[in-house]
Amino acid sequence: MTVNRREEGILKRERGTPLPPWLYIAGRLASTTWMAFLAVALMMGVGIVLYGIRPDPGTLAAAALIFLVGAGCFAALGMLLAALAACSNAAALVENATLFPLAFSSGLFIPPSDNTPAWLTVAGDIFPLKHFAEAFSGVFNPALSGGGFQWTAEPAHT
């Protein structure tokens, strides 16, 4: 949408207003994060009502914090992509060309197994999508206990 607004000259008109650019960008990031939050809340509501999912109330604060920080970061990366894209068609192409390989290498489509090539595991570890997905889904894992926050690092056992 940002690329479309740039192509239509809307961003240039908004630049002529007294609104500081940082506030415009912050508003776009907050709007995108809010819409993603509403979508997740709707999906969780459907899971609770239709499928009987019972999330642990003690982990919801951690889930909300992880989601808001992660969604905000990915929205900022989207704004970076919009700034670099030459046109809206290029933005959509670059978005899909990066999102699907990242999601695949991060184990979102197919969970990694012993047969997963090492280079694919390393590629997934480099990018933030895998870590976001693990942190967000971890707070809903019934096998884990606690409030969803791990304030100290676990010591390495040798």
C-alpha positions as CSV (number, residue, x, y, z in Angstrom):
1,M,0.0,0.0,0.0
2,T,2.9,2.4,0.7
3,V,4.3,1.8,-2.8
4,N,0.8,2.5,-4.3
5,R,0.5,5.7,-2.3
6,R,4.0,6.8,-3.5
7,E,3.0,6.0,-7.2
8,E,-0.3,7.9,-6.9
9,G,1.5,11.0,-5.4
10,I,-0.3,10.7,-2.0
11,L,3.0,10.5,-0.1
12,K,4.2,13.7,-1.8
13,R,1.0,15.5,-0.7
14,E,1.3,14.2,2.8
15,R,4.9,15.4,2.9
16,G,3.6,18.9,2.4
17,T,1.6,18.7,5.7
18,P,3.0,19.6,9.1
19,L,3.1,15.9,10.0
20,P,6.7,14.8,10.7
21,P,7.8,11.8,8.6
22,W,8.7,9.8,11.7
23,L,5.2,10.1,13.0
24,Y,3.7,9.0,9.6
25,I,5.9,5.9,9.6
26,A,5.1,5.2,13.3
27,G,1.4,5.5,12.5
28,R,1.7,3.1,9.5
29,L,3.6,0.6,11.7
30,A,1.1,0.9,14.5
31,S,-1.8,0.5,12.1
32,T,-0.3,-2.6,10.5
33,T,0.5,-4.2,13.8
34,W,-3.0,-3.4,15.1
35,M,-4.6,-5.1,12.1
36,A,-2.4,-8.2,12.5
37,F,-3.3,-8.2,16.2
38,L,-7.0,-8.2,15.4
39,A,-6.5,-11.0,12.9
40,V,-4.7,-13.2,15.5
41,A,-7.3,-12.3,18.1
42,L,-10.1,-13.4,15.7
43,M,-8.3,-16.7,14.9
44,M,-7.7,-17.4,18.6
45,G,-11.4,-16.6,19.2
46,V,-12.4,-19.1,16.6
47,G,-10.1,-21.7,18.1
48,I,-11.5,-21.1,21.6
49,V,-15.2,-21.2,20.5
50,L,-15.2,-23.8,17.7
51,Y,-12.3,-26.1,18.7
52,G,-12.3,-25.8,22.5
53,I,-8.7,-24.5,22.7
54,R,-7.9,-23.3,26.2
55,P,-4.8,-21.1,26.3
56,D,-3.1,-20.7,29.7
57,P,-4.1,-17.2,30.9
58,G,-0.6,-16.9,32.5
59,T,1.1,-17.0,29.1
60,L,-1.1,-14.5,27.3
61,A,1.0,-11.5,28.4
62,A,4.1,-13.1,27.0
63,A,2.2,-14.0,23.8
64,A,1.0,-10.4,23.4
65,L,4.4,-8.9,23.9
66,I,6.1,-11.3,21.6
67,F,3.5,-10.8,18.9
68,L,3.5,-7.0,19.2
69,V,7.3,-6.7,19.0
70,G,7.6,-9.3,16.2
71,A,4.7,-7.9,14.2
72,G,6.1,-4.4,14.6
73,C,9.6,-5.5,13.4
74,F,8.2,-7.3,10.4
75,A,6.0,-4.3,9.6
76,A,9.2,-2.1,9.7
77,L,10.9,-4.6,7.3
78,G,7.9,-4.2,5.0
79,M,8.3,-0.4,5.0
80,L,12.0,-0.9,4.1
81,L,10.9,-3.2,1.2
82,A,8.4,-0.5,0.1
83,A,11.1,2.1,0.1
84,L,13.4,0.0,-2.0
85,A,10.7,-1.2,-4.5
86,A,10.6,0.6,-7.8
87,C,6.8,0.0,-8.3
88,S,3.9,-1.9,-6.7
89,N,4.4,-4.9,-9.0
90,A,8.0,-5.2,-8.0
91,A,7.1,-4.8,-4.3
92,A,4.6,-7.7,-4.6
93,L,7.1,-9.8,-6.5
94,V,10.0,-9.2,-4.0
95,E,7.6,-9.8,-1.0
96,N,6.5,-13.2,-2.3
97,A,10.0,-14.1,-3.5
98,T,11.4,-13.5,0.0
99,L,8.5,-14.5,2.3
100,F,7.9,-18.1,1.0
101,P,11.6,-19.2,1.0
102,L,12.0,-17.7,4.5
103,A,8.9,-19.4,5.8
104,F,10.0,-22.7,4.2
105,S,13.6,-22.5,5.6
106,S,12.2,-21.4,9.0
107,G,10.2,-24.6,9.3
108,L,6.7,-22.9,9.1
109,F,5.4,-25.1,6.3
110,I,7.2,-28.4,7.1
111,P,8.8,-28.9,10.5
112,P,12.5,-29.7,10.3
113,S,13.5,-33.3,10.8
114,D,16.7,-35.4,10.9
115,N,16.5,-35.5,7.0
116,T,16.5,-31.7,6.7
117,P,19.7,-30.5,5.0
118,A,22.1,-28.6,7.3
119,W,22.3,-25.6,5.0
120,L,18.5,-25.2,5.2
121,T,18.6,-25.3,9.0
122,V,21.4,-22.7,9.1
123,A,19.4,-20.5,6.7
124,G,16.4,-20.7,8.9
125,D,18.5,-19.8,12.0
126,I,19.9,-16.7,10.3
127,F,16.6,-15.0,9.7
128,P,14.2,-13.8,12.4
129,L,11.0,-15.5,11.2
130,K,12.0,-18.9,12.7
131,H,12.8,-17.3,16.1
132,F,9.6,-15.3,16.1
133,A,7.5,-18.4,15.3
134,E,9.2,-20.5,17.9
135,A,8.8,-17.9,20.6
136,F,5.2,-17.2,19.8
137,S,4.1,-20.8,19.5
138,G,6.1,-21.7,22.6
139,V,3.9,-19.8,24.9
140,F,0.9,-21.9,23.8
141,N,2.8,-25.2,24.2
142,P,1.0,-27.1,27.0
143,A,4.2,-29.1,27.7
144,L,6.0,-26.0,28.8
145,S,5.3,-24.4,32.2
146,G,5.7,-20.9,33.6
147,G,4.5,-17.5,32.6
148,G,5.8,-17.6,29.1
149,F,8.8,-15.4,29.9
150,Q,12.3,-16.8,30.4
151,W,14.3,-14.1,32.2
152,T,17.6,-15.9,32.5
153,A,19.5,-18.0,30.0
154,E,19.8,-21.7,30.7
155,P,23.4,-22.8,31.4
156,A,25.0,-24.9,28.7
157,H,25.5,-28.5,29.8
158,T,28.5,-30.2,28.5
